[in-house]
Amino acid sequence: MISQHLTTESIIYSKSKNLVQEFASRGVAVLCPESLGISSEIHQRIYEKEKKAVQDQLRISPEVIPEIFDILNAPGLIDACDRLVGKNWAIVPFSHNAPFISGARDQHWHKDDNAPYNARKQRHHQAIQIEMLYYPQDVSVEMGPTAIVPFSHYWTFNHEENQDNFAGADHIDFGYLIEGLESIPVSGPDSKYTSEDIIQRKTKHDRRMMDAVSGLNWPLTSVFEVAPLKAGSILLYSHNTFHRGNHRRDDWRQWTENPRFMWRFWIYRTNEPSGTDSTEVDWCQEGLDPLTGFDLTEVSSAIKSIWRYHKHWLETGKPPSPKIDDTNQSNEYLKKEASQLFEQMLEKGDEKEPIRIGAAYELAAIRDQILAKELLRRALLNERESVRRAGTYGLVALGAAAEDVFLEAIKSPIKWLRKAGAYGLGEVSTLNQETFDAVKECLLEDSSKYIRSVAAGSLGCLGRRTIALGQGLGWIPKCIEVLLQSLRQEENRLSMDRAQKRNIKFVRPTDECDVCEGMGIDFGVERFAPVRSAVRENVLWALVMLCSHGEEVLGENLDSLLEELKKIIREDQNVISMGFAMDALSRLAHLRFCEEAPSTSIIELRTDLETILNSSPIQCWESLVRSGLKPASPEVIQH
């Protein structure tokens, strides 16, 4: 099934007042060009420059088309992202690394890797990372619009021992890739299909992609092609949303003169939600979802519990209070209901994922939080990954009350429980002695690179939450010290696609590394090499978070941090690590520029920053501009 809105003259754009509610439920928002608060002429300039750059075979980047900074700094975009991922959100460096031109071929359905570039860690249900797609030209329904599966962002598949999902991304119908269907042109001059079948979506490829989604049997799960769009439209969606690139259905002889471009940016949170209130909503009031036309009236109470939690968290950073509709129920009735929810978490099969996850969230919302925690703990300790996953998310929804369960898990001899423990503490706890020691031990001593990567990210999340509360700030310098220690002991390695001589989708764990250390990226620059380190990259991801809060919270480790970041910019062969280091330094120099009495170290950093950045042959300008650095001109960008 394709959404009925494909036949309308324009897509239904998101309204500001409903943005958070729609993102919490659907996982998708579409911003209209007029809401951005910038001139429409900018989109045309970007489009024309990109057409010429493609003709000249240039790498499409902000260096070539600096007008993209007008998009990233657009007031309407900043406001929307502030509401979804918090103030001073950051952009993963070099995440726009291709022109993303629609053509003759399809991608299969997938969720993007949820750590920097083909790396794997626990997927956040909370809005920690989202994707932004920008279209500088009109996108008609025939131009290969991005295809997504709205409402799919809370459901996924096993990956711990499922090697098809090892490389960071999760897949629907991985066989589509294995069988080579991605390499076969669906449309264009080399297509074997008739024009009518292409236009009517009756090709074997179209049917395969639609059947893959409908075969999931998940609620509200159907294909939606994001079109028609006006030039300058922006698609925001959860990093967990299934999506794919799509083939064009119009006359291929027009493709060169009428290309469909797209810019992609991965956006991540550096600040906690700052609101104090979240109102209850009637999730079925609309009847039909305004964007997709999907019927919301039959949504289960379990799914509403998920949406309720995430709307409240997006607005306050805290879990909602227990549901009020069970306050009059007897304890015996409540125990029976909780037992039934626990049994639902034990359901088997991929098609039962929404039942398992929904039951976990609903259990977290009952009045008896002690009973809920015990049952969710039992789920976390289950031998099946799908049950552990539900238990993990349910405990996160329980909030700080689940801290002791995650502390128990992080000390387990079982690797997958340690992963859940490290991740969970990052989601619910604040920095204290026991939590800090446990995560520190994981980061510095665990034998699993996967666990060390998760622990690195958790330290960033713990620091972010601690800073927001304004209590225990003395732990932040200790976090910096541990993160720096990790950087000094972790090493880059040849990327897995190069080392194993295979497509990134087919790399597998080795004795040396149990987490995907994905594609090697060097941009053809001699200084860099196709090397990766999942741990180092996640450490630097965490440091960007902490540096977003200024020097005051970093304490006595500021100078050692500055020197390590400068060294990475000068010497590191991993271009992604270098980009994160640039962003962290720039945030320290610029985000809190108006603060009184900066230290001598920060004054010197502001003076020397341009020289420091130029010690690398390339810069991650999309990240740097978000951190407050403004290039004086395109000539400065290209130095």
N, C-alpha and C positions, 0 to 999 in steps of 0.2 A: 504494500500500500504506500502511495506517495500522498503527502498532505494536500488537501484541497486548495490551500492557499497558493499553490503553484500556478493556478489559472487566473489569479487576480492581477490587477495592474500594478500593485505595489505590495510589498510585504507589510505586515503589521509591526511597526517599530515599537520598541519598549517605551513606556512612559516612566518618567522619573519617579513618580510616587509609588509605582509598583515594582521598581527595579530589584530591590532586595527580596521581596516576596517571590517574584518570578525566578530569580536566580537560585533561591533556596529550594524551590520545587523543580523547575525545569532544567536548571543548570546552564541556561542559555539566555542571553540578552542581545538585542540588536539595536544599535544606536543610529538614529537618522543623521544625515549630514548636517542638517540645520541645528541640531542640538549641540554640535561641537563648538560653536561660537567662533568660527573662522571663515574666511572668504572661500566661496566655492571655486574660485579661480585656482586655488592651491592644488586641488585635486587634478585639474587639467594639466597644470605644469608638471606635477609628478608623473602623470601618465605619459606625456609627450617625452619627457626626459628618459623615462624608463624604456619607451619604445626605441629611442635612439641608442641607449646603452646596450640593449639586447642586440640591436643590429651591429653595433661595434664590438660585440662579444666581451663586454665589460662585466665584472662581478657587481651584481646589484647590491648596493650598500649605501648608508648615509653619506659616505665620502663622495659618492657619485651624484646623489640626489639629496642635498641637505634640506630641501623643503619638507622631508619627512619629520624633521624636528618640530615643524609647525603642527603636525598631527599629534606627536607625542606630548606637546605642550598645550594642546587645545583645551580650553577651560572645561568644556563639556565632557571630554574624555577623562580628564583628571578628576572631576567631580564623581563620575560614575565609578572609576576604579578606586577612589578614596573610600567609597561606600562599600565596595566589594572586597578589597584587600587592604584597606587602611591607608593612612597618610604615609607619604614618602615611600610608596611602593617602588620596587626595583625591577629592572629588566635583566634577565639572564643574558650575559654578553654573547654577541654574535648569533642570537637565536633567529635572526632573519639572514639565512645563509643561502638563499636561492630565489629566483624570480617567481617561482610557483605559478607557472603558466599552464592553464588548462589546455589539453590537447586531445590526442586520440586514445589515450590509455586511462585505465582506472587504477586506483589503489584499492586494497582490501580494507575492511573495517578494522579499526584499531584505536586504542587509547595511546597517546604519546607517552614516551618514557617520562617518569615522574621525578627524575633527578636530572642534573645537567647532562644532556646529550647521551642518550642510550645507556643510562645507568639506572639502577633499580633500587628503590627503597619502599617502605610501606606507603601506600597511597593515603593522603590526607582526605578525609571527608570534609573537614573544615576548609574554608576558602583560603588556603595557604598559597596556592599557585593557580593561576588561570591563564588562558590563552586569549590573545587579541589578534584578530585578522582584520586587516584594512584593505579595502578595495578602491583604488583611485578612479575606476571607471564604472559606468553602469554594468550590471551583471544581469543578463536576461536568463530565462529558464533554459535556453539552448546553449549557453556559453560555458557549460561545465561548472555550475555553481557548487560550492562546498556542500557535501552531503553529511548530515549529522543524525544521531539518534538521540533526540531530546529525552529527558527523564531517565537516562541510562547511567548517570554519573555516580550513583550509589551502589551499582551492581558490577561485579567483575568475576574473574575466574581464578582458579588456583595458579600459583606461579612457583611456589617453593620447590616443588619436585616435578613441575611441568616445564620441560625444557623449551617447548614452543614459546613460552612467555618469559624465557630467561633474559632476553635482551631489552628489558625495561618496559617495552610496550606490551599491552594485552590485546588479544586478537579475537575477532569473530571469524570463523571459517578460515583458519590458517591454511587449510588445503588450497584455497584460492591462490595463495602465494606459492605453495609447494608445487602446484600443477603448472606454474608458469603463466597463469592467466593475466597477471599484471603486465607481462611483456607483449601481449597480443593487442594490436590496435582494434578498438571497438568501433571507432569512426575514422574519418579521414580517407585519404587516397588508397591506403593499403587495407582497409576494412573488408571483411568477407560478408558483412551484413548489408541488407538493403536499406536504402534511405528511410523507407517507411518504418522498418523495425527499429532503426536507431531513434527516430523521432518519437515513436510510440512506446519506447522503452520495452521492446519485446525481444531484445537480443539475449543470447545465452548469458552474457555477462550481467545484464540488468536483472534478469530473473534470479540468477545466482545470488546477487547482492541483496535483493529484496527478500528472497527466501531465507537467507542467513539471519536476517533480523527478525522476521516473523516467526522463524523456528525457535527463537529463544523463549517464547511464551512468557515474556515479562510484561507487567502492566504498563500501559501507556507507551509501549515500545513500537515505534514505527519509523520508517524512513522519512526524513524531511530535508529537502533541498533548499538551501538558503537563497532564495530568489523569488521575484525580481528585486534587485537592489539598485538604489541610486548611487551615482558616483560619490565617494566619500563615506559610504556606510562602513560601520565597524561592527564586527561580530565578537562578542565576549562569551566565552564558555568555560566551564569547569575543566581543569586539566584531565579530569576523569571521564569526559564525554567521548563516546565512540563516534568516530568521524572518518571521512576518507576523501581523497581527491577524486574528481569526477571527470568523465570524458565530455567533450563538446558534441552537440547534436546539430549544429548549424552547418552551413556550407564551408567546407574546409578551405576553399580557395580564398576565403575572407579572413582566415585566421591571422595571417601575417600583418595585415593592415588593421585588424580589429582584435588584438590580443586581450586575454583576460589575465590581468596581473593580480597579485595578492601579496601583502606584506604580513609577516607573522612575527609576533613578539610573545615571549613567555614572561609573564608578570608574576612577581611573588611578594609576599607580605613581609614587612619589616616592623610593623607596629600592631599592637592589639586593637580590636574594635574598641571605640571610646565612648559609645552611647551608654545611657543608664536605664533605658526603658525600651520595652518591646511589646507591642499590643498583640493580643490574640486575633487571629483572622479566621474567617470561614473559607476554607480552601476550595470548597465547591460552589461558592457564590456565583462565580462567573459562568458556571455550566460548561462552557467550552474554553479551552486555553486560547487566548487571543492570537498567539503567534502560529500555533500548529493546527488549531481546530480540534485537538484531541478532547474527548469527553472526560471531564473531571468528576462527574457526579458519582461514579462508581468506585472512586479511590478508597482503599481500605483504611481503617483507623491506624494500622501499623505504619503505612506510608505517610499518613498525616503526622504521625509522631516524629518521623525523620524530618519532614519539612518544618515542623514546629521547632524542633531543636535547632536546626541550622538557621532559620530566620532569627531566632532569639540570639544565637551565638554571633551571627553577623552584626547584629545591632548592639550587643552588650559585651561579647567575649565570655559569656557565662552560660551554663545550661539553664533552661527554664525550670521553674518550680514544678514539682510533681503535678500530674493531672488532677484537676479538682473534681472530676466526675467519679472518682473512686472513694471520696471521703466518707460517704455513707455506707460503704460496703463493709461487711463483717470481715474480721481477720481470716476466718475460715474460707470465705469466698475469695479473698485476695490471694491466699496461698494456692487455691485451686487454679485461679487465673494465671498466676505466676508459673505454676507447674506446666500449664498448657503452653505458655509462651516458650518455656525452656524446651519442651518437646518439639516445638516448631523450629527452634534453632538446630535441632538434630536432623532435620529433613535432608534427604540426599538428592543430588543431581543439580546441574547448573541452573535448570529452570526454577529451582526452589530458592535461589539466591535472594530474591526480594522478600520471601517469607522469612528466611533466616535473619536477614539484616533488619527487617521491619520488626520482628519479634524482639530482637535485642534492644532496639531503641524504645519499643513500647515497654519492655521490662524496666529499662532505666528510668521511665517516667512514672512508675507506680509509687504509691504513698510509702510503702515499706522499703526504704532504701537499703536496709541491712539485708533483707531477703533478696532484693534485686542484685546486690553486689555478690552474694554467695552463689547465686545461680549463674551470673555472668562469669564469675571466676571459674566455675565448673566448665563452662563453655570454653574459656580460654585454655584450660588444661586438657581439652579433648585432643585425641590423636589425629582428628581430621582437620586439615587446613581450613576448609570452608566454615567449620564450626568455630575454630579459633578466631577466624576473621570476624565473624559476627560477635563473638564475645569481646574481642578487642574494641570494636566500634561501640558496642553497648557500654563498656566500661568508660570509654572516653566521654560518652554522652552523660554518664553519671557524674563526671567532673572530679573535683579534688578528693571526693570520698573514695575514689578508686586507687589512690596513690599507693596504698599498702599492697594491693594486689599486683600492681606493676613492679613494685620493689621486689616482691617475691619472684616474679617472672624473670626479671633482669639478672637474678642470681642463679637461675636454673642451669643445670648441665646440658639442657636441650637447647640447641642453637635457635630454633624458631621461637621458643618462649623468650629467650634473651632479646631477640629482635622485637617482639611485641612489647616487652617490658621497657626497652630503651625508647621505642616510639611512643608508648603510652605516657611515660613520664614527661616527655616533651610536650604532650598535648594537655595534661591536666595538672601538673605539679608546678611549684615554684622552687627556686633554689634554696636548699637547706643542706645540712651536713650529709645526711644519709643519701639523699637524691644525688647531690653533687658527686659524692664518692663513688656511687654505683655507676653513674654515667661516665665519669672519668675513667674508671677501671675498664669499662667496655671500650672506650675510645683508644686507650693507650695499650691495653693488654689483651683484648679478645683475639683469638686466633682467626676469627672470621672477618674478612674485609667487609663483608656485607654488614655485619653487626657494627663494626667501627664506623662505617658510613652513616648508618642510622643514628648512632650515638653522637656523631658530629652535628648532624642536623638538629638533634634534640637539644644540645647545649645552646644552639642559637634560639630555639623556640622557648626554652626555659629562661634564658636571659631576657628575651623580648617580653615575656609575661611578668617577670620579676621587676623589670624597669617600669612597666605600666602600673604595677601596684605601688611602686615607690617604697617598697620594703625589702630589706636584704640586699641592698645595692652593693654591699661589700663583696658579694659573691661574683660580681661581674669581672673585676680584675683577675680573679682566680680562674674564671672561664677563659679569659684571654690567654692566661699563662698555659693552661692545658691545651688549648687549640694551637698555640704556637709550638708547644712540645710535639704535638701530633704532626704538624707540618715538617718539623725537623727530622722526624723518624720515618715518615712515609715517603715512598719513591714513586716516580712515574715509571710506567712500563709501556712497551709497544702495545698499541691498541689491539683489542681482540680480533677485529676484522682483519688486520694486517698479520697478526701473529698466527691466526688460524687459517688465513688465506681463504676466507669465505664471506659471503654477504652477512652484514651485521645481524640480520634476523635469524641466522643459523649458527651463531657462535654459541659455545657451550662452556660451562664452568670447568676449571682446571684445578690441579692440586695447589697451584699458587694463588688462585683467585676464585672465590665463589660468588662474585657479583659481576655483572656485565660492566666492563670498562670499554665502552663502545667504539665508535668510529674514530679513526685518527684524522685530525684536522690540522693542517698547517698552512692553508691558504697559499701554498706555493712560495712561502717566504723562508729563506734559508735559516733564519734564526730559530724557527720552530721545527718541531718534529711530530710525527703522528703518534704521540704518547698520551697516556691517560692515567689518572689515579682517582678512583671513586672517592676515596677517603679525603685526599687533599682538596678535591673540588667541593665536597660537602663541608669541610672545615671552612673554606673561604666563603661559601654561601652563608654559613653561620656568622662569619666575621662581618660580612656586609650588613646583616641584620643589626649586629651590635654597634657597628660604626655609625649606623643611621641615627644613633641617639647622642652623639657628640662625645667630646673628650672627657667630660665631667664624670661619666660612669665608668670610664676605662681605668682610671686610677694610675697606679705606679707602673703599669705595664704599657703605657702609651708609647714611650720611646722605642721599646723593643718591638712593639707591633709595627710602628712606622718603618723601622729598619727592615723587618722581614718582608713587609709588603713591597718596599722599594726593591729589595733583592729579587723578589719574584718577577716584578715588572722588567728588571734589567736582564734576568738570566733564565727564567723558567722556560723550558721548551714546550710546555703545555699551554697552548694559546687560551684555553678556557680558564685555567687557573690565573693566567696573566690578566685576563679581562676582569675576573672577580676582584683581584688585588687592586686594579685601577679604580674600580667602582668604590671599594672600601676606602681608599685614600681620598678620592674626590668627595665622598660623603663627609669625611672628617673635616675637609677643608671648606666645604661650601654649604652643607645643609643647615648648619646653625651659625651662619656668617654673622648674624646680628647679636650674638651672645656677647656679653660684656667680658672684658679682660681675658681674651684667649691666652693660652700659654705660649711661651717662646717657641715651643715645638710646632704648634699649629700656625703661628705667624710665619715661621720659616717654611712650613709646608705650603701655605698659600702662595708664598713668593716663588717657591721652586717647583710648583706642581707641573707647570707646562714643560719644564726641562725633564722632570721625572717621567712624564707620560711619553715624551719624545725619545726616551731611552729605549723604547720599544718601536720597531718599525711599523706597527699598526696599532690602532686604538679602537676600543669598543664604544663608539660615539653614542649609540642608542642608549647604553647604560649611563655613560657620563653625563649626558644632557639631563637625564632623569635625576641625577644626583645634584644638579644645580649648576654644572659647568656649562657655559655658553660659548661656543666657538665664535670668534669675532667675525669670521667670514669663511666661505668655502676654501679660500686659499690657506687659512690657518688649519682647517681640517686636513688638507692634503699635504701641508708643510712641504 
